[in-house]
Amino acid sequence: MTPVAAAAAAPAASEAPPTVPAPVPVPSGSPPAGRRGRRAGQGLGELDEMNTLTPTITSMSPLSIGNIELDVPVVLAPMAGITNTAFRRLCREYGAGLYVSEMITSRALVERTTESMRLITHHESETTRSIQLYGVDPKTVSEAVTMLVAEDRADHIDLNFGCPVPKVTRKGGGAALPWKITLFREIVEAAVTAAGDIPLTVKMRKGIDSDHLTYLEAGRVAEGAGVAAIALHARTAADYYSGHADWSAIETLKNTITSVPVLGNGDIWSAADAVRMVDETGCDGVVVGRGCLGRPWLFGDLAAAFRGDLATAQIEPNLGQVADAFRRHAELLTEFFDSEDRACRDVRKHVAWYFKGYPVGGDLRASLASVVSLEQLDELLATMDREQPYPGIGAEGQRGRAGSPKKTALPERWLESRDLAGAERSTLTEGEGDTSGG
């Protein structure tokens, strides 16, 4: 466990490294009784004129997703190429919540491809095994869910209806699929039936663009089909990751869906953001994606914040502690890939995220971004001034590329009808097999 992770789990402030505040420990039991969602006049916290979060209640109650109870209402968003076993384990070392796999194509899983079978493998420490599936064919999705359940490979299954990546939407998948509401209903109903007692959830976006919103109708359909929770990224596919997430859509969905939890996603860069989202929208929990890139300790911040201890809800690691976390990530990737070479190639993309705002020179960053072995990595990290303090705002805020709004790639004539013609269905099924992420 890295020094910052140890601080996140520390039972007393005296045991934490001097530069890192010790958040509230993460116990196995439930926090004190509180509430899910916002009641009028009541919130988890308020931002004063200095943008400081002030607590107004003790904590939130546990979040129940089917038979899964989460002490902290936080979910790690599936991110292709990011949320593999290594990253999930690292995040879990710092905090609490539900940690979901990368998106896995249903057809590839049914065909038991080597890569898909590797991606659904969990470490023994992952006691709640969560897998996200992508698919456009009800039969194939059902078969994939049936396989996961029959072979006892998952404790929670999520369906992806939010991916905006062109290679997914141009085949009618991801954020494009709920437009075909009949197909959406068929997929969700088939998956819920196949899942049985395993909680099945959906994650979606507001719609294709501002003229083709789908989230309210899709939410009602999913609720009627028996899903255990609904997560909404408050952007359209056309928004991609640009601009600001429309949190009012989360509030609208929460007011529409009454029988299952609604989770909010979009622009959560800090624990304060997460608390504010819950307070403003009344959502039952949050889904965190890009905000944790290079900052796995964000889950420690979130655990503290949602337990009402906002005073310690921001870990501020010095450069040495960030370096240790980066090294730990590379070590876990080596175990995951069973290849030091592949692990080093994979960890390169995390360099800019981990060292954002820290005084790490361009030459050193370039060397880290081309590292070929753990030995070389250790040599490079040893050249850093480990005592450099947390740089403050320079290390915070948006992570990952926001991009700009763009026209969503869709199958030909996709928007002409909400129903799916027979020829369209055949085209979708044929194209599903070569989609491996997003």
Buried (B, 14 or more C-beta within 10 A) or exposed (E): EBBBBBBBBBEEEEEBBEBBBBBBBBEEEEBEEBBBBBEEEEBBBEEEEEEEBEBBBBBBBBBBBBEBEBBBBBBBBBBBEBBBBBBBBBBBBBBBBBBBBBBBBBBBBBEEBEEBBBBBEBBEEBEBBBBBBBBBBBBBBBBBBBBBBEEEBBBBBBBBBBBBBBBBBBBBBBBBBBBBBEBBBBBBBBBBBBBEEBBBBBBBBBBBBEEBBBBBBBBBBBBEBBBBBBBBBBBBBBBBBEEEBBBEBBBBBBEBBEEBBBBBBBBBBBBBBBBBBBBBBBBBBBBBBBBBBBBBBBBBBBBBBBBBBBBBBBBBBBBBBBBBBBBBBBBBBBBBBEEBEEBBBBBBEBBBBBBBBBEBEEEBBEBBEEBEBBEBBEEBBEEBEEEBEBBEEEBBEEBBEEEEBBEBBBBEEBBEEBEBEEEBBEBBBEBBBEBBBB
